[in-house]
Amino acid sequence: MTPLADLNGKVVIITGATKGMGRSTAVLFAQSGAKVVATGRSEADGAETERQIKEAGGDGVFIRQDVCEEADWARVTEEAMSRYGGLDIVVNNAGVFMVKPIAETSEEDYDWIYRTNVEGSFLGLKYGFEAIRKTGRGGSIVNVSSLMGQVGYPGATAYCATKGAITGLTKSAALEGAELEPQIRVNSLHPGVIWTEMLTSQFGDDQSLQDAFAEDTPLKMIGLPEYMADAIAYLASDQSSYVTGTELTVDGGRGAD
Amino acid sequence: MSGELEGKTAIITGGSRGIGLACAEALSGAGANVVITGRDVARGEEAAKALPNQARFMQQDVASDEDWTRVMEATKDAFGRVDIVVANAGVSSFFTLEAMSLEEFRGLNDINLKGAFLGVKHGAIALREHGEGGSIILMSSVMGRISAPANTHYSASKSGVRLLAKAAALELGAEKIRVNCVLPGITHSDMTAAFDEVAMAPAIVPQKRFGEAKEVADAVLFASSDRSIFMTGADLVVDGGLITR
């Protein structure tokens, strides 16, 4: 991971920062000089993220949040504003994943995945817009969609539906954000196969599976959370000042196939 | 930020003005040795001299296979290796179908599409020599995704470049040679100097302004560096939201 100079002094909320991509992103942003509000449901994992931020010499705090809860969003944005004096960036990273054939996917399964992935991102945009507007410096929101928000995957109907929704949500919000003065940019990131707990919880965590995914990827490698952190940093920073409404795919080439 | 391309060598076609020059400045600023190529020798020499790091200008017609061979050899002579190729050189014009001669159609596609093909081909050969992989970036355009009247040749060339990049990404991935496209929207440059920003931008660009060449160069820098080590076959759109609505 390479620190980005132009995140210096920016205040960022990163959801799902208790592990995986969210944690890597939180640490990279902190190394880049951003003030980081890392959120998630697990206190223990959140404390570890906060420890890693401080170990990296960064400024950041963990705040407990369930992204499905509107009251949590109101509390987290208020705390970010009062602690760090404003808000510039939101990374809507929190997400859940499930692989199940359509006929076996229950309404409860669907609601669970939909609420976190779609409503969680919607609320992040809504409360993020409000806080960034109040701050008055403009800003950037990065929504973590997936390659599965661009192409299908067997046994992932519900997940693909939610990630596709994030792709569309992003474009509409980008047009709305461009009407504001100062503007708020909104883009989506589309990771391919990234080796995190979200993935291993469904597919299992063994070397042969990792090798199989790597073999199936044009770059012949597995994705790591750090790679996604670099892409999120690009979209969040002023380096992408003329980038809005776009889909950035970082997937080792899988989507080109 | 500075130094992330230390020890790398980049070739940028059409690098003496506009977006290409901004790319040369960004990559040179990040520590790369830079070779800029183009047709106008005086302007090219001047541009290379002004770059912050080691740089050379080499005259090149990007549609010439021979020229690519010569540029690659000269670059290796000067800097020892090639790590990054930015196939940026491009031209634009407007003709309705009936007014567009085959010569015009072919002339533009020779530079925009064949130039990109030769860039990927010679880039891959040169990057293979050291076996450490690298990054090839093709300058497509939002016109590779949407279109406009009187622009069939340009749209054909720029959409062709997008799929060329994806095919090359699949073919070269195992060697860690990444191939990505950057798709600028309407960007301040000689190519768009005749466009009326005050009238056009608020009507068609959500961000209500044209882009700066540096904003495109920042995307090229991201695609050049190890910050995008897992990215290949991708489109980086830098258009102020132009194709979003």
Contacts between the chains, C-beta under 8 A, distances in Angstrom:
chain1	res1	chain2	res2	distance
A	1	B	227	7.8
A	2	B	1	7.5
A	2	B	4	5.5
A	2	B	225	6.9
A	2	B	226	7.1
A	2	B	227	5.2
A	3	B	1	7.8
A	4	B	1	6.6
A	5	B	1	4.7
A	6	B	1	8.0
A	171	B	244	4.9
A	171	B	245	7.8
A	174	B	206	6.9
A	174	B	241	5.6
A	174	B	244	5.4
A	175	B	206	5.4
A	175	B	241	6.5
A	175	B	244	6.0
A	175	B	245	5.6
A	178	B	206	3.7
A	178	B	207	5.1
A	178	B	208	7.1
A	178	B	240	7.6
A	178	B	241	5.3
A	179	B	206	7.7
A	183	B	207	6.3
A	192	B	230	7.6
A	217	B	173	7.5
A	218	B	169	6.1
A	218	B	170	5.1
A	218	B	173	3.1
A	218	B	174	7.2
A	218	B	232	6.3
A	218	B	233	6.9
A	219	B	173	4.5
A	219	B	174	7.6
A	219	B	176	6.6
A	219	B	178	7.2
A	219	B	230	6.7
A	219	B	232	5.8
A	220	B	173	6.5
A	220	B	174	5.0
A	220	B	176	8.0
A	221	B	230	7.0
A	223	B	230	5.3
A	224	B	230	7.5
A	227	B	228	8.0
A	227	B	229	6.1
A	227	B	230	4.0
A	227	B	231	7.9
A	230	B	227	4.0
A	230	B	228	6.9
A	231	B	227	7.5
A	231	B	228	7.0
A	231	B	231	7.1
A	233	B	227	7.7
A	234	B	222	4.9
A	234	B	227	6.8
A	239	B	218	4.1
A	239	B	219	7.8
A	239	B	221	7.7
A	239	B	222	6.9
A	240	B	215	7.8
A	240	B	218	6.9
A	240	B	219	7.2
A	240	B	238	7.6
A	241	B	215	5.7
A	241	B	218	8.0
A	242	B	185	7.4
A	242	B	207	6.6
A	242	B	211	4.2
A	242	B	212	7.1
A	242	B	215	4.0
A	242	B	216	7.7
A	242	B	238	5.3
A	242	B	239	7.1
A	242	B	240	5.0
A	243	B	215	7.7
A	243	B	219	7.2
A	243	B	236	7.8
A	243	B	237	6.8
A	243	B	238	5.4
A	243	B	239	7.7
A	244	B	206	6.6
A	244	B	207	6.3
A	244	B	240	6.6
A	244	B	241	4.4
A	244	B	244	6.9
A	245	B	206	7.0
A	245	B	241	4.5
A	245	B	243	7.5
A	245	B	244	3.0
A	245	B	245	7.9
A	246	B	236	7.6
A	246	B	237	4.1
A	246	B	239	7.6
A	246	B	244	7.5
A	247	B	235	7.9
A	247	B	237	7.9
A	248	B	234	6.9
A	248	B	236	6.7
A	249	B	231	7.4
A	249	B	233	7.8
A	249	B	234	4.7
A	249	B	235	7.5
A	250	B	228	7.0
A	250	B	230	5.4
A	250	B	231	4.6
A	250	B	234	6.8
A	251	B	230	7.4
A	251	B	231	7.7
A	251	B	233	7.9
A	251	B	234	7.7
A	252	B	173	7.3
A	252	B	230	5.3
A	252	B	231	7.9
A	252	B	232	6.6
A	253	B	169	4.9
A	253	B	170	6.2
A	253	B	173	4.8
A	253	B	232	4.2
A	253	B	233	4.4
A	255	B	233	6.5
A	255	B	234	7.7
A	256	B	166	3.9
A	256	B	167	7.8
A	256	B	169	5.0
A	256	B	170	5.6
A	256	B	232	7.1
A	256	B	233	2.9
A	256	B	234	7.9
A	257	B	170	6.1
